[in-house]
Amino acid sequence: MMALQHLSEEQIKTWTRSQKDEWWFNNIYRGDMAQLTLRSALTGFILGGILASTALYIGAKTGVGIGVGLTSVILAFAMFRLLAQAGLASDFTVLENNCTQSIATASGYMVSPLIASLTAFMLVSGKIIPWWQMMIWMIIVAILGVLIAFPMKRRFINEDQLPFPEGRACGVVLDSLYTGDANVGMFKARLLGMTAVFTGLYQMIISDGWMKLIQLKILRMDQWAGMKEAWNLHERFDDYYYAAMVKYDLWSPKIAGVDFRTLGLRFTVDAAMFGLGGLMGIRVASSVLLGAFINFVILAPIMINQGDIAPRIGIDGHVVALTRAEIVNQWSLWWGVSMMVVGSMVSLLAKPEIFTNAFKNLKKKATPESTSDVLKDIELPLWVSYIGVPIFSVIGAAVTHEFFGVSWLLSFVSLPLIFVLTIIGINSMALTSWVPTGALSKITQFSIGAIDHVNPANNILPAGMTAEVAMNASNLLSDIKPGYMLGAKPRQQAIGHVIGIFAGALACIPLYYLLFLPADANGVRSTASILSDQFAFPGAVQWKGVADLIAKGVHSLHTSAVISMIVAAISAIVIEVAKIVTKGRFPLSAVSIGLGVVLPPESSLAMWIGAMVFWYMGRRNATPGTKGYDYWVDGCEPICAGLVSGAALVGIGNAIINVLI
């Protein structure tokens, strides 16, 4: 494999941007290689839509956003390599694949507001956002992120040559696929494909919709076998114990007199959660499980017995029984949110270079340039951003006002805050591959909440804009990094990113309505259908919790909930400081512990099992070059991607079948 060329530290420090641009143009740029072609755009659009749909499914279950970039790289590589071998198409160029990856990744990030701010707004307001308003708002805000990012591209990537670790890793993978051993790429593709197929078959067997379709509609087993209802394997394996418990009067599992099922303590064999656990790693998964254990095994039973968590009278006058969701909403949410917000703030403040670099770059004068600009015909012209940013800012503020009732004043007041926080987000992505959207959006939420604490929409939607603009701007520059390493045309990558924005919106918004806002027999949709045992929307629940806290004030909570928030905040500070002092060796994460509070504990356990299996097998097969290493270490990401995508796609299909049958 040919090593990718790059400038030395000395050259980065001493050369002007003109010299760096000229070096890149002469040594790296591949102007004659196909990049944004019809087939790369179409492949990216289709893969992006499919992978964004899986990201929506996983995000609704866990609140965790999954990256789809490397998955799309492997799939596109394998697909066109097979077509080329069959003589049906020429092989993809490395730049076509990079363009496909850029489109697919941009598409995947469009899921973010659907699993957080927009859902939180609907839960708080009880109003369903019309699909066309959702689409317009998401596309405008995402394009604003692209327009803000592009003037910074020359500073961060061309001149400062910042690392963008995730983007760099993608560039290295692409280079290895197209200049190294193609068998390695095909091996990873086979791993991903086989895992997805077997996972999909398992998911089908546990799905009521698929089993109804196959057994009753296709095989007609009700007619010739006398079957009255379709059989399916239960994903919650403990269902079989509870059925036997009733039949044979067996022991009923309880903690301090509270039934396991009330606490949400179930054992679920969830393939998607196994895969997600493998991707997040043993440390994060252990922190998530610890949060679930503390909340549902220790604190919730105590608070139920104390009466701080109790059945309540609903709006319709009926008694609302205690469930996991009730436990979270009545009491646990507050210490979980406190843990996540304080933890993310401390971890952000612990990286002062993110702030200092951001403002240095804003103040920094441009280096002297020569009169000729070698990149003027391939870079996105700066006038596009200079004209586009003010226009899309005004349009963004206008639609936020018109669609969601956010006052004009607050819509415009939030814009400077959004721009500053986006620059911080881009710096964070450049240095760490981490965009602190949780912390940045909460800064906006609390800032706007301090001005107007009556209307929750006034803090949720501007915060949603912050998250979406920062995510798209940071993601665009991270996408452009591998293109810069491989010699791609930046202008075409920007166009590709915008294609991905449309692909994600077009795929995910109809699916969101189908999965979470299905119409009843009378054609009526209700926000009551959004949250369920299967889809807990932890991200949106966190946003709603902050909005409720701003609106009602701390005095509206139980004393025990306030005490738990204070203890959680102090604990989050201690945990994050311990991570800083030990240079990341301290094994716990405050944000992940908080996530374990709002996630269903069965999902936390399944993720931990997945993480433990990959951690253990990785330790056992730590020698590069061995078959075990190829499968469990090098193949970890393709296997996990197969588990997630196989389960998610068949799960989405099941939801669609249930709506149609």
Secondary structure, 3 states (H helix, E strand, C coil): CCCCCCCCHHHHHHCCHHHHHHHHHHHCCCCCCCCCCHHHHHHHHHHHHHHHHHHHHHHHHHCCCCCCHHHHHHHHHHHHHHHHHCCCCCCCCHHHHHHHHHHHHHHHHCCHHHHCHHHHHHHHHCCCCCHHHHHHHHHHHHHHHHHHHHHHHHHHHHHCCCCCHHHHHHHHHHHHHHHCCHHHHHHHHHHHHHHHHHHHHHHHHCCHHHHHHHHHHHCCHHHHCCCCCCCCCCCECHHHHHHHHHHHCCCCCEECCEEHHHHCCCCECCHHHHHHHHHHCHHHHHHHHHHHHHHHHHHHHHHHHHCCCCCEECCCCCEECCCHHHHHHHHHHHHHHHHHHHHHHHHHHCCHHHHHHHHHHHHCCCCCCCCCCCCCCCCCCHHHHHHHHHHHHHHHHHHHHHHHCCCHHHHHHHHHHHHHHHHHHHHHHHHHCCCCHHHHHHHHHHHHHHHCCCCCHHHHHHHHHHHHHHHHHHHHHHHHHHHHHHCCCHHHHHHHHHHHHHHHHHHHHHHHHHHHCCCCCCCCCCHHHCCCCCCCCHHHHHHHHHHHHHHHCHHHCCHHHHHHHHHHHHHHHHHHHHHHHCCCCCCCCHHHHHHHHHCCHHHHHHHHHHHHHHHHHHHHCCCCCCHHHHHHCCCHHHHHHHHHHHHHHHHHHHHHHHHHC
